[in-house]
Amino acid sequence: MLKQLLKPISLPSTHKPIVFSNLFLQAFFAMEQDYDNRKMFHIRANGKGRLLGHMTKADLQLATMLHVYAYNGKLEEVPNRHFLYQRMEELYEEPVNKDQFYAAYEKFLLLGLVTVSQDELFGHLELTLQHTIDPETGKIGRLVFLPSLVFSRAFTRKPLALQKLFYYACARQGQDYERNLQWGFEHLAPFLHRYEYSHVKGLLKQAGEMTFAGKPLFSVMRTETNVVGEPKAVYQVNKALMPRYERGGQYHERLPLKKSYKRLLSRLEGLLEHAGIGEYAVMDEGRPMRQLALLLKDKTDSYWHIVVDRLRRLYAETGRFTGNILDTIKAELHDRLSSFLLGTLKQTGLFACLPAEKMDAFCASMRSVPKAAYRRACWAAAAEMRSTYSRPAVYNTLDYYKPSLQLEELEDVLSVEQYRRQALHIGADPEAFFAALHNAYDLLKSKPIIEVDDWLKAEIKRLPKWKAIIDPPIGFDLSFFIQSHVNLQLS
C-alpha cells in the first residue's frame, strides 16, 4: 500500500492552474475547529448522519472545483447540483461518488461557505463563495495558486492529512518558493489529527517522499527542534511543480454549455435576425437572449414564432426592448400541468417526499419540462432514491404488530407471534400481513380454529415481499433531484 501511495505519476496536462481564495481556504480549514463536538448533519431516519466539523476528501474536491469555475467569487447559471458533480467528474481522475458530493454540498451551505440563490424565472442557481472579499479593501483577497496535479488519482488517493498539508503549504508559500516554512508540532498535530508526535513525523516523512512527474512534491521536508526543544516541521513546496502568476492570465474556466443549448441559441439568433431584430441577441452581453432561449426550450415551432413576432412588434412600437416580455411569457406558462405533475409523483411513490408547503414551488420549477421526459425522470428518480435514500420496511417482529381489538381477540385463540416470526423470515409486507390477520379473524366466525390456522400459515407464504421505504435526508430537495434526471432525459 505504501509503495502505491509513493508511486510517481505524470502531471495532468489538460487543466490550468487553480486559483484559490486564501480567505476562503482559511474559513474552509476552520470548519474543523469544532472537530471534537461531533455535531451531525445529513441525518436519516435510522439516526445515521455525517459529522459537520470533519473535513472529507469530498469537501476538498468540491472546494477546488468551485474555485475552478468561480468568477469574482460566483458561479452563475448553474442548472442544478448534478451539473456541478459532472464538472467534478471531468476535472478529477478519480472523483468522489455522488452521495459524498451531495453531502459536501449540504455541509458547505450549513457552514456558510457557500450561499445559493435561485433565479425565480428560470430556476438556475447562483452560487456565491463566501469569505473571498477582503473586508479592508472590499475586493477579492489574496489568491493561492495550486498545480493541476491535485486532480490526479495519485494525489487524491493520498491520505487526507497529506492533501490538506499541501494545500496549506501552497497558501503559506505564496510565490516565494525560496523561503523555508516552519510549523511547530503543537499546532501541526491538531491540524493533521495526528496527536502522537511519532505519527506526525511518519506523515511528514511520507510527504517528503511523494513525487510527481519524477519531482518531489516538497523540495524541503524535515523535522527540527525549536529554541525550547520542541519539534517543528521545516518545509518548502517544490517550485518546479508550481504555477507562476502571469499578469492578465486567465485562470478561471467558464461553465460549459450543453450542445443542445448551443443549438438552441443558434436557432433563436437566426429567428431574431430573420425578424429584423438581431440586436436583441447581443443586448446586455446576450443575457436576455439566453433567458428567452431557456423559456422557449421544448416549446413548439409555432410558439417560438409567436414570441419572436411579439418581440418584433414591441420593438416596432417603442423602438426599444424591455424586460417585461419575459414576465408575460412566464405567466402564460404557469396556468396548467399542476395536477399532472403531482399525480405522477403519487404514481411513482415520490409524493411523500414533497412537503405540502413546497408543492407550488415544485410545480413552478417543473412546468417547462415535457410531460414524457418528466414522467420518465420521476420513475428513474424513484428507482435511484430506493437504492440511495431508503430504509428497510421491516427490522423485527415489532413491525408486524399493530394495536387492534380484532387482533387482540385473534391472539387469544391463535399463536400470532409465531406468524410474525414467519412473516419476518420470508420478508412479508407488513400491511399485507395485517390484512391476512383480519381475514383470519373473519374466518373464525365460520370455520374451526385448526382450519383457520392452516389457512393463515399458507396465506403468509403467498404474501408479497416488503419494499424499501424511500427515506430522504432532512432538507432533501425533490425538485433538484428530479431535475437532474430530467436533464439526463433531455441530454
C-alpha positions in Angstrom: 0.0 0.0 0.0 2.8 2.4 0.9 4.5 1.7 -2.5 1.2 2.6 -4.2 0.9 5.8 -2.3 4.5 6.8 -3.2 4.3 5.8 -6.8 5.3 8.7 -9.1 2.8 9.9 -11.7 2.7 12.2 -14.7 1.3 15.6 -14.3 -2.2 16.1 -15.9 -1.7 18.5 -18.8 -5.3 19.3 -19.6 -6.0 21.7 -16.8 -4.9 25.2 -16.0 -3.5 26.1 -12.5 -6.2 26.6 -9.9 -6.6 30.0 -8.3 -7.9 29.5 -4.8 -9.0 32.3 -2.4 -6.8 32.4 0.6 -9.6 33.8 2.8 -11.9 31.0 1.7 -9.2 28.4 2.4 -8.8 29.7 5.9 -12.5 29.6 6.5 -12.6 26.1 4.9 -9.9 24.8 7.3 -11.7 26.4 10.2 -14.6 24.0 9.9 -12.6 21.6 12.0 -12.3 23.9 14.9 -15.4 22.1 16.2 -13.9 18.7 15.4 -14.5 17.2 18.8 -18.1 18.2 19.3 -19.3 15.5 16.7 -22.3 17.6 15.6 -24.2 15.7 12.9 -26.0 16.6 9.7 -27.5 14.8 6.7 -29.3 12.7 9.3 -31.6 9.9 8.1 -34.5 8.2 9.8 -32.2 5.5 11.1 -30.2 8.0 13.1 -27.1 7.8 10.9 -25.5 11.0 9.7 -22.3 12.8 8.8 -20.1 14.9 11.1 -20.3 18.6 10.4 -16.9 19.5 11.8 -14.9 16.8 10.0 -13.3 17.6 6.6 -13.5 14.9 4.0 -11.9 14.3 0.6 -15.3 15.2 -0.9 -15.1 18.6 0.8 -11.7 19.3 -0.7 -12.7 18.3 -4.2 -15.9 20.4 -4.0 -14.0 23.5 -2.8 -11.4 23.0 -5.6 -14.0 22.5 -8.3 -15.9 25.6 -7.3 -12.8 27.7 -7.5 -12.0 26.4 -11.0 -15.4 27.8 -12.2 -16.0 30.8 -9.9 -15.5 34.2 -11.4 -15.3 37.1 -8.8 -16.5 34.5 -6.3 -19.7 33.5 -8.1 -20.9 30.7 -10.3 -23.9 31.8 -12.4 -26.5 30.0 -14.4 -25.9 26.6 -12.8 -28.8 24.3 -13.9 -28.6 22.1 -10.8 -26.3 20.4 -8.3 -25.8 17.4 -10.6 -24.4 19.7 -13.2 -21.7 20.6 -10.7 -21.0 17.0 -10.0 -20.5 16.4 -13.7 -17.9 19.2 -13.7 -16.1 17.4 -10.8 -16.1 14.2 -12.8 -14.5 16.0 -15.7 -11.8 17.5 -13.5 -10.8 14.6 -11.3 -9.3 11.3 -12.5 -11.0 9.7 -9.5 -13.8 11.9 -8.1 -15.8 11.1 -5.0 -19.2 9.5 -5.6 -22.4 11.4 -5.9 -23.6 10.7 -2.4 -20.4 12.1 -0.9 -20.6 15.1 -3.2 -24.2 15.9 -2.2 -23.2 15.6 1.5 -20.3 18.0 1.0 -22.6 20.4 -0.9 -25.0 20.4 2.0 -22.2 20.9 4.5 -20.9 24.0 2.6 -24.4 25.5 2.8 -24.8 24.7 6.6 -21.4 26.2 7.4 -22.0 29.3 5.3 -19.0 28.6 3.0 -21.4 28.9 0.0 -24.7 30.6 -0.4 -27.2 29.7 -3.1 -29.9 31.7 -4.7 -32.3 30.6 -7.4 -33.5 32.6 -10.4 -37.2 32.9 -9.9 -37.8 33.0 -13.7 -35.6 30.2 -14.9 -34.8 28.1 -11.9 -31.0 28.4 -12.4 -28.8 28.5 -9.4 -26.3 31.2 -8.5 -23.6 30.1 -6.0 -21.6 32.7 -4.1 -18.4 31.7 -2.4 -18.2 33.4 1.0 -15.0 34.6 2.7 -13.5 35.8 -0.6 -13.8 39.5 -0.2 -11.1 41.3 1.9 -13.2 43.4 4.4 -10.5 46.1 4.4 -10.4 46.7 0.7 -13.8 45.4 -0.4 -12.1 43.5 -3.2 -11.1 39.8 -3.8 -8.4 38.9 -1.3 -5.1 37.2 -1.8 -5.1 34.3 -4.2 -3.3 31.0 -3.8 -2.0 29.1 -6.8 -2.4 25.3 -6.9 -1.0 23.0 -9.6 -3.3 20.8 -11.6 -1.7 17.7 -10.0 -4.3 17.9 -7.3 -6.8 16.4 -9.8 -4.7 13.3 -10.3 -5.6 9.9 -9.0 -2.3 9.6 -7.3 -2.8 12.8 -5.3 -6.5 12.1 -4.3 -5.5 8.6 -3.1 -3.1 10.1 -0.6 -4.3 10.4 3.0 -6.5 13.5 3.5 -4.0 14.8 6.0 -1.3 15.0 3.3 -3.6 16.7 0.9 -4.6 19.3 3.5 -0.9 19.8 4.3 -0.1 20.5 0.6 -3.0 23.0 0.2 -1.9 24.8 3.4 1.7 24.8 2.3 0.8 26.3 -1.1 -1.1 29.1 0.7 1.8 29.8 3.1 4.4 29.6 0.4 2.7 32.1 -1.9 5.0 32.9 -4.9 8.2 33.0 -2.7 9.5 29.5 -3.4 12.9 30.1 -1.9 11.6 30.5 1.6 11.5 27.7 4.1 8.3 27.4 6.2 8.1 26.2 9.8 5.3 24.8 11.8 5.5 23.7 15.4 4.1 20.2 16.2 1.9 21.6 18.9 -0.2 23.3 16.1 0.6 20.9 13.3 -0.6 17.8 15.1 -4.2 19.0 15.6 -4.3 20.2 12.0 -3.3 16.7 10.8 -5.3 14.9 13.5 -2.2 13.0 14.5 -1.8 13.5 18.2 1.3 11.3 18.7 4.4 13.2 17.6 5.8 9.9 16.2 2.7 9.7 13.9 3.3 13.3 12.8 6.9 12.5 11.9 5.8 9.5 10.0 3.3 11.5 8.0 5.9 14.2 7.2 8.4 11.5 6.1 5.8 10.2 3.7 5.1 13.8 2.4 8.8 14.2 1.8 8.9 11.1 -0.3 5.9 12.0 -2.5 6.9 12.6 -6.1 5.0 13.7 -9.2 6.4 13.5 -12.7 9.7 12.5 -11.1 9.9 15.6 -9.0 9.4 15.7 -5.2 6.3 17.5 -4.0 8.3 19.2 -1.3 11.9 20.4 -2.1 12.4 20.6 1.7 10.7 18.5 4.3 12.5 17.7 7.6 12.0 17.8 11.3 14.0 20.1 13.6 13.6 21.4 17.2 12.8 24.9 18.2 14.6 27.0 20.9 12.8 25.2 23.7 13.5 21.8 22.3 10.0 21.1 20.9 9.8 19.5 17.4 8.8 21.5 14.3 8.4 20.8 10.6 10.6 22.7 8.2 9.3 22.5 4.6 9.2 24.2 1.2 6.9 23.5 -1.8 8.9 22.4 -4.9 8.7 25.4 -7.2 9.4 23.1 -10.2 5.8 21.8 -9.8 4.2 25.1 -9.0 2.5 27.6 -11.5 3.6 31.2 -11.7 1.3 34.1 -11.7 1.1 35.9 -15.1 -0.5 39.4 -15.3 -3.5 39.2 -17.5 -3.6 35.4 -17.3 -7.0 33.6 -17.5 -7.2 31.2 -14.6 -10.9 30.5 -14.5 -12.9 28.2 -16.6 -16.4 29.1 -17.9 -19.1 26.6 -17.1 -19.8 24.7 -20.3 -23.0 24.9 -22.3 -24.6 21.7 -23.5 -24.5 21.2 -27.3 -28.3 21.2 -27.2 -28.2 24.7 -25.5 -25.8 26.0 -28.1 -28.1 24.8 -30.9 -31.0 26.4 -29.1 -29.2 29.8 -29.0 -28.1 29.5 -32.7 -31.7 28.8 -33.7 -33.1 31.7 -31.8 -30.4 34.0 -33.1 -31.4 33.0 -36.6 -35.1 33.8 -36.0 -34.3 37.1 -34.5 -32.1 38.1 -37.4 -34.8 37.0 -39.9 -37.4 39.2 -38.0 -35.0 42.2 -38.2 -34.3 42.4 -34.5 -30.9 40.7 -34.4 -29.6 43.3 -31.9 -31.7 41.6 -29.2 -29.1 38.8 -29.3 -26.3 41.0 -28.2 -28.2 43.2 -25.8 -26.7 43.2 -22.2 -24.0 40.7 -23.3 -26.6 38.3 -24.6 -28.2 37.6 -21.2 -31.8 38.4 -22.3 -31.5 36.1 -25.3 -30.1 33.2 -23.1 -33.0 33.7 -20.7 -35.5 33.8 -23.6 -34.0 30.6 -25.1 -34.4 28.8 -21.8 -38.1 29.8 -21.7 -38.6 28.6 -25.3 -36.8 25.3 -24.7 -39.1 22.3 -25.6 -41.8 24.6 -26.9 -43.4 24.1 -30.4 -42.2 25.9 -33.5 -45.4 28.0 -33.6 -44.8 29.2 -30.1 -41.3 30.2 -31.0 -42.6 32.3 -33.9 -45.3 33.9 -31.8 -42.8 35.0 -29.2 -40.3 36.4 -31.8 -43.1 38.2 -33.5 -44.2 39.7 -30.2 -40.6 41.0 -29.7 -40.6 42.4 -33.2 -43.9 44.2 -32.7 -42.8 45.6 -29.3 -39.6 47.0 -30.8 -41.6 48.5 -33.7 -44.0 50.3 -31.3 -41.5 51.5 -28.8 -38.1 51.5 -30.5 -36.6 49.6 -27.6 -36.7 46.2 -25.8 -38.0 45.8 -22.2 -37.6 43.0 -19.8 -41.3 42.6 -19.0 -41.8 40.4 -22.1 -40.2 37.6 -20.2 -42.6 38.1 -17.3 -45.5 37.9 -19.7 -44.3 34.6 -21.2 -43.7 33.2 -17.7 -47.3 34.0 -16.7 -48.6 32.1 -19.7 -46.6 29.0 -18.8 -47.9 28.9 -15.2 -51.6 28.2 -15.9 -51.5 24.4 -16.3 -50.0 21.0 -15.5 -50.0 21.0 -11.7 -52.4 18.0 -11.5 -50.3 16.0 -13.9 -47.0 16.9 -12.0 -48.3 15.9 -8.6 -50.2 12.9 -9.9 -47.0 11.5 -11.4 -45.3 11.9 -8.0 -48.1 9.8 -6.4 -47.8 7.1 -9.1 -44.0 6.8 -8.5 -44.1 6.9 -4.7 -42.3 10.3 -4.5 -45.2 12.3 -3.4 -44.4 11.7 0.3 -41.0 13.3 -0.2 -42.6 16.7 -1.1 -43.7 18.9 1.8 -47.1 20.5 1.3 -45.6 24.0 1.6 -43.3 23.3 -1.3 -45.9 22.0 -3.8 -46.4 25.3 -5.6 -42.7 25.9 -5.9 -42.2 22.4 -7.2 -44.8 22.7 -9.8 -43.4 26.1 -10.9 -39.9 24.6 -11.4 -41.3 21.7 -13.5 -43.8 23.5 -15.7 -41.5 23.8 -18.7 -40.4 20.1 -18.7 -42.0 18.0 -21.4 -44.6 15.5 -20.0 -42.9 12.4 -21.3 -39.5 13.5 -20.1 -40.9 14.4 -16.7 -42.7 11.1 -16.3 -39.6 9.1 -17.2 -37.5 11.3 -14.9 -39.8 10.6 -12.0 -39.6 6.8 -12.4 -35.8 7.0 -12.7 -35.6 9.2 -9.7 -37.8 6.9 -7.7 -35.6 3.9 -8.6 -32.4 5.8 -7.6 -33.9 7.0 -4.3 -34.9 3.5 -3.4 -31.3 2.4 -3.8 -29.7 5.5 -2.3 -32.2 7.1 0.1 -34.2 4.2 1.5 -34.5 2.1 4.6 -36.0 -1.4 5.2 -39.7 -1.5 5.9 -39.1 -4.2 8.5 -36.5 -4.6 11.2 -38.0 -7.1 13.6 -41.3 -8.8 14.6 -42.5 -5.5 16.2 -43.1 -4.2 12.7 -45.7 -6.8 12.3 -47.6 -5.6 15.4 -50.5 -3.1 15.2 -52.9 -2.4 18.1 -56.4 -3.6 17.3 -59.3 -5.1 19.2 -59.8 -7.7 16.5 -56.1 -8.7 16.6 -56.2 -8.9 20.4 -59.1 -11.4 20.1 -57.2 -13.3 17.5 -54.2 -13.5 19.8 -56.4 -15.3 22.4 -57.0 -18.3 20.1 -54.1 -18.3 17.7 -50.3 -18.0 18.1 -49.9 -14.7 16.3 -46.3 -14.3 17.4 -45.5 -17.4 15.5 -47.0 -15.9 12.4 -45.0 -12.7 12.9 -41.8 -14.7 13.0 -42.8 -16.5 9.9 -43.6 -13.2 8.1 -40.2 -11.7 9.2 -38.4 -14.8 8.0 -39.8 -14.5 4.5 -39.8 -10.7 4.3 -43.6 -10.3 4.0 -45.1 -6.9 3.5 -46.5 -5.7 6.9 -49.7 -4.2 5.5 -50.4 -7.4 3.6 -49.7 -9.3 6.8 -52.2 -7.2 8.8 -54.8 -7.8 6.0 -54.3 -11.6 6.3 -54.8 -11.4 10.1 -58.1 -9.6 9.6 -59.2 -12.1 7.1 -58.3 -14.9 9.5 -60.4 -13.1 12.2 -63.4 -13.1 9.8 -62.9 -16.8 9.0 -63.0 -17.7 12.7 -66.7 -16.8 12.6 -67.5 -19.7 10.3 -64.5 -22.2 10.4 -62.8 -24.2 13.2 -59.6 -22.8 14.7 -57.4 -25.6 13.2 -58.6 -24.8 9.6 -58.0 -21.0 10.1 -54.6 -21.8 11.5 -53.7 -23.9 8.4 -55.1 -21.3 6.1 -53.1 -18.5 7.7 -49.9 -20.4 7.5 -50.4 -21.0 3.8 -51.6 -17.4 3.2 -48.5 -15.9 4.8 -46.3 -17.8 2.4 -48.1 -16.2 -0.5 -47.9 -12.6 0.8 -46.0 -10.0 -1.3 -42.5 -9.0 -0.1 -41.9 -5.7 1.6 -40.4 -2.8 -0.5 -37.8 -0.4 0.9 -39.3 2.8 2.1 -38.0 6.0 0.5 -36.4 8.0 3.3 -34.5 11.1 2.1 -32.3 13.1 4.5 -33.6 16.2 6.3 -33.6 19.1 3.9 -33.8 17.0 0.8 -34.9 19.0 -2.2 -37.1 16.8 -4.5 -37.2 19.4 -7.3 -33.4 19.5 -7.7 -33.2 15.7 -7.6 -35.8 15.2 -10.3 -34.4 18.0 -12.4 -31.1 16.1 -12.6 -33.0 13.1 -14.1 -34.9 15.4 -16.4 -31.5 16.7 -17.7 -30.4 13.2 -18.4 -33.6 12.5 -20.3 -33.2 15.6 -22.4 -29.4 15.4 -23.0 
